[in-house]
Amino acid sequence: METIVKLIGGLIPDDLLSFLPKEVHPATVYLLRVALNHQNSGYVDAVLDFTWEQLNTGHWFNVPVWLRQVYTVAALIKVKLSLSEMQDEPSEETIMHQNVMEILDMGLLLGAPLAAPAPDLSDLARILSENISKDVDMKPLAVSEIKRQRLLASDISGVHGTPVPTVECPSLESFYAMYFKPLVPVKITGCMSHWPAMERWTDFTYLQAKAGARTVPVELGPHYLHPDWSQKLMTVGTFIKDYVRNPESGKDVGYLAQHPLFDQIPELKDDIRIPDYCCLSSEDKNEEQSEDPDINAWFGPQGTVTPLHYDPKHNLLAQVIGEKRVLLYSPTDSDALYPPKSGLVTNTAQVDPEAPDYESFPLYKEISAMETVLLPGEMLYIPPGWWHHVRALSTSFSVSFWWM
Ligand SMILES: O=C(O)CCC(=O)C(=O)O
């Protein structure tokens, strides 16, 4: 216990207020100063709560970075105070470790990095996680388990499509000329065998050790358009135990969907490889201008569904564990998919290809889909603007790479 307090405490300097951005409100500085001087968590909780409210009002896109930095500083102060409480109450060790882990993860999810030499929350989280995840019983996911519970694409109701073309690990030049430039979807095989994740992630003991104690947002319910859909924060360990391992236990379908897990837990990034194709660009960019792709994790049991939608970026959806059925529609068919004209989800079709309502959406009868089943080790190139509908046929872990 003392080691954790020393290891983490030693990385958090005393002058945390000096990392606050200049835009911070003086009342916030006052509350944080009182919290530090009087070792009083109540004051920092107040700052975390009202900053949380501000961060969750309006579009995330419009939230200023400085406000997120205020959240990070408050999270660090909360961690510092919790560590000194831990010293006074050694009997509560395990609960306190988990509490500190949660504060760090909330800081990583909502906050923003501070200028050096401020401590990096992901370093603190890694050190703590290495010390608290080991004692949970988590068996490997046997390949036979995946096979047993697998659904066949032909069993899915609704429409089916013509096969998406498949190529084996094309050269950059041929991928560019045949698919990237003309914006043609393609399934790419044989390009992921060198990813350590292909082996490591089939072992849930491994995922538990690396990520079990980490808090992540999980989507609950049939899919994000459904009225019963919600989101809940939980640890990866709880998610695996209650939603991935035992999905039949009567709870909602749980999906760790579109989550930047590899930014939150950089150790897991060592298990994947950014595909070379992500260096291609449709715009004239030199090497310095090209950015790393946005990398997201999609992890869940059989039956997760991502409704028919499109994204504005190039996408490689890489399948690590299990199988997914993907339906694709061309951007030229957009009208026949009836996306709402206004609101938050104008990139999502009203048509459900698994239960099409031809009366309400008659133009949908006129168009046809492309279809593929992604197997472990396969990647699907989805060009910008192409509509896609995704259903997991088994327990599944995919990684998407979005880039411009
Ligand atoms: O795998 C999924 O469920 C959806 C993936 C997706 O929509 C994407 O990568 O853009």
The ligand as a Gaussian input file, in Angstrom:
#p B3LYP/6-31G(d) Opt

LIG

0 1
 O      -18.068000      -2.424000     -35.610000
 C      -19.060000      -1.734000     -35.440000
 O      -20.001000      -2.085000     -34.708000
 C      -19.213000      -0.416000     -36.153000
 C      -17.940000       0.091000     -36.768000
 C      -18.144000       1.408000     -37.424000
 O      -19.233000       1.896000     -37.576000
 C      -16.996000       2.161000     -37.894000
 O      -15.856000       1.683000     -37.789000
 O      -17.207000       3.276000     -38.398000

